[in-house]
Structures are given as structure tokens and as C-alpha cells.
């Protein structure tokens, strides 16, 4: 009876260990290591308990000890094997979901990268997919990822890149608005001095910066939409461009915008490498 009871107790201990190990499964290598370590310690304890020269187990027949030992070891080995393959399956499943996320993010970055290289943007969209005639970057996909389980799957480096991009956008828009306000005043002065009684739009930044960036001699035409004699038009055009290029906040804006472009290229390269590694 005592032998039978002892055997039941060992089985119960082994089952308890298995349950504990199941709880330690984390879907990554750490879960497997923790589970293996717990089983290893339990097996060492069982060996010491069975073959100790003192205590309750000393009087038990050697054959019974060997049977119990075999039971514990075989159960432990089976569970380690199960845990290993479960870990591999889960990892494969997670990798598949992660690559699907990366493919979606990469498509978003292809579109946004094209937009920011076409013209200076005056705003971005994070929470909706609303697009306008003058296109602007949309990051709604990333906003959605950050608010569900997918945020646990993406690489920390990608998170760092995205945080840096949004921080850079904050800087960029600050310089954009400040320089736009300053240049509006300067351009108005130039027009008054040249006796051009035309008001330019307050939100002239996108027209102004794109024309200056592309050395466009149609700046005055795009800005004023008015017939001015060619000689005066060229003079005003050069004065405006000179004011823009010497504006400190404009130059900081350009520097920040180039950083944003560079970060977009880095994210695209990072995602392409991850997707390539998965498939090849």
C-alpha cells in the first residue's frame, strides 16, 4: 500500500511539474529554457530522493526505485520534446504573422516615401486614411498596430525608427510654421516696396518651399497668379528666393526634412532585409 501510494505521489509531482512548465511557455526561447530548467531540477531532486541512503526511500526495493525513476525520466523527456516542438511551431506561426505585418508596413512606407520626395508636406495623418488633392503621408496602419497585439511582434528597432520619425515630424512642422510666418512678412514687405498691391496666401509654405527647392523661376506666377512685367517678376522672384534661403528656420526645416527622408530609407531597407531573410 505504501509503495502504491508513493508511486501515485511521484506521478502527481511529475504532472504538477509539467503544468508549471506549461505556464512558463512564453512563445519564445526564454519559455523553453525556463521549462527545461524546471524539469532538470525536478529530475535531480527525484534521483537524490530515490537513491539516498537515508530517509523514507531507503527501505524501498531497488526494482521499485528503478521503475519510479524510469517513469519520472521518461515523462520528463516526453514533455521536453513536446515543449520543444510546441516552441518551434509557435515561433514559425509568430514569424509568419510578423512578416505579414512587415509587408503591410513596407507598402505604407513605399507610398509615403514617394510623397515626401515629391514635395514638402504641410501635415501628416495618423488616425485616419483621409487623403487630399495635395497628397500627404498617412500612418494609420502604424497607429493601428500600436493599439493591438501586433505591437508585441514587431522588432524594437522598427519601434525606435518610428518614434524617431514622428519626433522629427514634430520638429519639422515647428520649423515649417515658424519660417512660413516669417517669410510671409518678408515677402509682403518686398511686394509693398515694389508697389505690387497683391496679398499672398497666409499658408504659402508648400508653394514657396517647393518652388525654391526646385529652383523654379515660376515662383511669382505660382504665388501671385497675376500679370507682372517680366523684368520686375524676375527681380521679385530672386529677392524672395534669397530671403527664403537665408531664413534660419527654413534651413533647419530642410535639415529635419532630409532626416525624415533618410529614416524612411532606413525603414524600407530594414523591412526588405527582414522579409528577404524570412523567404530565403
N, C-alpha and C positions, 0 to 999 in steps of 0.2 A: 504493500500500500504506500509506504514511504517512497519507494522507488518510482511508483507510478505518479505520485503527487509531485515529486521532484522533476520528473520528466515534463509534466504539464507546466510547471513553473518556468522551466527553461524555454519551452515553446512560447509561453506568454511573453517572456523577456525578449525573445527574438522578434516576435510580432510587434512589440512596442518599439523596439529599435527601428524596425522597418518603417513604422508610421512616423517616427521622429525624423527619419531621413527623408521621407516624402515631403514633410513640411519644410525641410531645408532646401528643397529644389527651387532654384531661383530663375531657371531658364537660361543660365549661363554657366561658365566654367566654375565659378565660385560655389554654385549649388552642388555640383558634382563632387568637388573637393570636400565640402563640409559633410556630405552624406558618406563619402568613402572614409573620412577620418573618424566619424562616429562609429561606423561598423568595425573599423580596425580596432578601436579602443575596446569595444564590446567583446570582440573575439579574444583579445589579450586577457581581458578580465575573466572570460569563460575558461581559458586554458589554465590560468593561475588557480582558479577556483576548483577545477576538476582534478588537477594533478598536485595540489598542495598536500603536504604531509601532515597538515594539521586541519582541524575544523570538521564541519559536518560531512564533507565529501570524502574524507579519508577512508571511512569504513565501507564505501560502496565498491562493488565488484568492478574490476578493471574493464570487463566487457561492456558493462553498462556505461562506464565513463567514456569509453571509445565511441559507443553508439550516440550518446548525447553530444559528444564533441563533433562527430561526423554530421549530425543533424544541424548543429549551430553553424558549422563551417559551410555546409552545402547551401543552407538558407542564405547565409551572408553572401556567398559567391553569386547565387542566383539574383539577389537583389542588386548587387553592384553591377552585374551585367545588364539588368533591366534599367537601372538608373542611367547607365552609360548610353544605351541606345535611345532612351527617352530624351536624354540631354541632346543627343545628335539630331533626333527628329525635330525637337523644338527649335534648335539652332537653325536648322535648314528652313523651318517654317518662318522664323523671325527674319532670316536673311532675305527670303522671298518677299515678305511684306515690306522690308526696308528698301529693297531695290525698286519696288513699285512706287514707294514714296519718292525715292530719288529721281525716278523717271519723270514723275509729275512736277517736282521742283525744278528739274532741268528744263522742261518745256516752258515753265513760267519764266525762268531766267533767260532763255533764248529770246523770248518776246520782249521782256523788259530791257535787256541789253541792247536790242535793236532800237528801242525807243530812246534810251538815254544817249545813244550815239547819233541819233538823228537831230535832236535839238535839246536846248535847256528846258528842263521840266519845271513847272511852277508849283506842282504839288504831286503827292502820291496817294494811292488808295490802299488801305489795309483791311478794311472790314467789309467792303462790297466789291462787286465786279463791274461797277458802273464806269463806262468809258465815254469819252467825249470826242468831238471832231478833232481837236488837238490832243493827240494821244498822250497818256501819262502812265507811269508804271503802276501795276496792280499786284499787291502781295497778299491777297485774301487767302490763297492756299496756305501760306505760311502761318497766317493768323489762325486758320482752322486747325492746322497741325499742332500748334501750341496749346490748343484747348481740348485735345482728346488724347487717346492712348498713344498716338503716333509720336508724340513728343518724347516718349520713353525709348523709342527705337532709333532716332536719328543720332548721328555722331556728334559728340561735343564740339568738335572743330567746326561743323556746319552751324551749330548754335552760336558759336563765337563770331563767325563770319557775319551771320545775320544781325547780331547785336551791333557789330561794328558798322554795318551798312546803315542801319536805322539811326544810329548815333551820328553818322556822317551826314545823313539826310537832314537831321535837325540842325547841324552846323550850317549846311549848305543853304537851307531856307532862311536862316537867320541872316546870312551874308547877302542872299538874294534880295530879300525885302529891304534891308538897310541900304544896299547900293542902288536899288531901284528908286527909293525915295530921294536919295542924294542926287542921283543923275536926273531925275525929273526936274528938280530945282535948277540944276546946272543947264540943262537943255532949254528950259523955259527962259532963262537969262539970255542964252545965245540967240534964241528966236526974237526976243524983245530988242536986243542990240542990233539985230539985222532987220528990224522992222517987219518981222513976219508975225502977223496977228493971228496965229493959229494955236489952239491949245492941243497939246499931245495927251493921249490917254494916260491916266494915273498908273495903270498896270501895263506899262510899256516894256517891262523887263524882257519878256520872251522874244519880242520883235527885235529889241535893241541888242540883246546878247547874241542872238543867232546871226544877225547881220554883221556884227563886229567880229565874231568868231570866224565867219566865212569870208571876211574882207569884202563884204557886199557893198558896191557903190550905189545900190538902190535903197540904202538905209533911209534917206529922207523921204523917198517915194512911199516906202512901206510904213513909215512913221506918221507922215503928214497927209498923204493922199491929196496933194494939192499941186497945181501947176506953178512951179517956180522956175525962173530962168536958169539955164544950165550952169552958168558960171557961179551964181550965188548958191545954187544947190550943191555943187561940189565943195565950195568953201564951208558951208554949214555941215556937210557930210564929214569933212575932215576934222572940223572942230569937235563935233560930237564924238567921233571915234577916239580922238585924242583924250577927251575928258573921260570916256569910259575906260580906256586902257591905263590911265593914271590913277583911277579910283582904287584906293586900298582895299575896300570891301569887295569890289568886283574881282580883284586879283586873288583874294582869299577864297572867294566863291569858286573861281576857276580851279584853284588848287584842291579844294574839297570835292568838287565835281569829278576831277580826274582820279581822286582817291576812290570815289564811288564806282567809277568805271573799272578801275583796277580790281576792286573787290569782287565785282561781278565776274570778271575774267577768272579770278581765283576760284570762285564758287563753281563756275562751269567746268574748269579743269578738275577740281576735286570730285565733282559728281560723275564726270565722264570716266575718271580713273576707277571709282568705286563700282560703277556699272560694268566696266570692262573686266575688272578683276572677278566679278561675280559670274559672268558668262564665259570667260576664257581662262 
